[in-house]
Amino acid sequence: MRLVLPAYRTGERPKGERVPALAVLGRSNVGKSSLLNTLLGTKVARVSQTPGRTQALFWYRVGEKFDVVDCPGYGYAKNSRSAREIFSTLIEELVTGHVGGTSLSAALLLVDGRLEPQDSDLSMALFLRESLVPTVVAATKWDTVKPSERVRRRRALAAAYEASDRPLLPVSSETGEHLPELARLLRAALPSPSPKE
């Protein structure tokens, strides 16, 4: 796996052959980079305790078969307004495919499993649905949810996000809980790349 492109400006896309693309989306500090590193089995995404560290669309090519796009976190108030607007535009163009002709094959939406459903996450889930992007929702940091709280928390998250065509899994980058199942769902969501002529 390799970093293909850090896209800081609108319209930037990897050059060369197009492959299926999976966007990884979520609020700042939801654990996108940690989950990516654990799922891919290598430390490619920079992990920080400080929210808002991912400030571009980071395109990673995995086995020359598909791209994973690590997106900036949304909802972090301490980023400047102009930075938030740039991040929003980058994500919107990626999801809608309006720039560069790249259409997403699927999205992984991360939500914080410790919290009640957040307005920004619900808006993103709706945006992905309206943009016809197949989506898997992962509730992160599940290892920190008390066993006595898990049934109630899972029910609230399912009511907000889960649908017949949008699975929801509580996951933990720390313990690996449900990560093999998440990897299977994501592989199933990505089409096989076109055979080379």
N, C-alpha and C positions, 0 to 999 in steps of 0.2 A: 504494500500500500504506500502511496506517495501523495504529498501535497501537490496539486496541480495548479491551483490559483488562489491567492487571497484577493477577493474582489472588493475593493474599497469604493468603487464608483459604479453608478448605474450603468447597465449595458455590458459590463465585463462578464465574459463567459470563457470557459476553457476552449482553446483552439483544438482543431483536429477532429477526430472521430467522435460522434455523439454516442453516449451510452446512457442507459437508464439512470435517473437521478432520484435520490432520496433526500428530502430536506429534514433536518432535525431542528425543531422549533420549541420554544418555551420561554417563560419569564426568566429574567435575570436571576442567577443563583439557584436555578431549579436542579442543576446537576447535569447539564447537557454534556459538558466535556468529560466528566467522570464516567458517565454512562457510555459515551462513544468509545473511550479508551478501553473500558471493560468489554464491551461487545466485540470490538475489533481485535482485542488481544494485544494491543500495542499502544504505547503512549504517543499519540499523534496530536491530540488536542490539549492545549495548555489549560491546566486546572488552577483555579485561583479561588481564595476565600472572598475576594473582593468582587461584588457584582459588577457586570458591565464590562468585563475584560475582553470578550469577543467583540471586535469592532469591525468586522468585515464578514463577507460570505466566504468561508474557507471550504474550497472544493478539494476533496480527497478522492483519488482514484483507487478503487479496491480491486485488486487482481485483474486489472484492465477490463473488468466486466461491468462495473457500475460506479457511479459517483455518490459520495455522501457529502451533503452540504451542511456544514455547521454554521447556523445562522446566529446573528447577534440576539441576545436576550431582549425581550420587550418589557416595558413596564418599570424600568429603572429610572426613578425621578431625578437622580443626581447627574445623569448624563445631560449635556446641554440640549436645549430645545432643537437646535440645528442638527445635532448628532442623532437625536431621536427621530427627527424627520427623515434623515438620510437612511437610517436603519429601516424605518417603516417602508420607504420607497424601495429599498433593495429587496426586502421580503415580499412586498406586493408584486414587484415585477417578476421575481422568481416563481411565485405561486401561480400567477396568471399567465406567465409565458409571453408577456407583451414585449419583452426585449430579448434579442438574441435568439429567438426562436426555440429556446429551451423549454420543454414542457416537463413538469415533474411527473415521475411515475408514481410516487407515493410520498407520504409525510409521516414522520414520527413526532407526535405532539406530546411533550413532557409537561405534566402538571405535578405540583407538590402534593404528595399523598398525605401530608400532615394537615393540610388546610382545607377549609370549605372551598367549593368551586369559586374561582376568581372571575370577575367580569372580563378581564383581558383574555383569559384562557377560553372562556365561553365564546367570546367574539372571534378568536382565532379559529376555534373549532367550526364555527358557522361559516367563516370566510373560506376555509378549506373545503367545506361541503358545497358551498355555492360555486366554488371554482372547480368542482368535480375532481378533486384530488383524493384518491383513496388514502385513508388515514388510520393509523394505529395510535392509541393513546396509552402512555405509560405513566403510572402514578409513582413518582420517585420517592426515595428516602423512606421506603416502607419499613425498613428495619428499625426506624425510630418511632413507629406508631405502636403504642402499647397493645398487646394481644387483646385486652378487654375492649379496646376501641376499634379493632379492625373490622368487625362485621358492620358496625354503624358507618364507619368511614367509607368502606367499600361500597355500601349501599348508596351513600350520598354521591360518590363519584360516578357510580354506574348510572344513576338517575340523570346526572348532568351530561355525561359524555358517551355512554355506551349505546350502541345501536347494532342492528343485525349486520350492518356492513362496516361498523367501526368498533373493533374490539378494544377492551380496556384491560390492562394488566397492572397490578401493583408490583413494583420491582425495587431491587436494591443493588446498587453498584458495590456496596460494601460486602454483602453476604452472597450475592449472585442469585438471589431469589427470583425465580421466574424468567431469568435472562435467556436460558436456552429456548423457552417457549416464545419469548419476544423475538429472538433471532429467526425462528421458524416463520413467524407471522410476517416479518419484514421480507424474508426471502420470497415468500409466497406473493407478497404485494408487488415485487419487482419483476417485470417481464424479462425473459431471456433476451440477451442482446442479439441483434440481427446477425446471421452468419455472414462472414466475410466472403465476398465474391472472388 
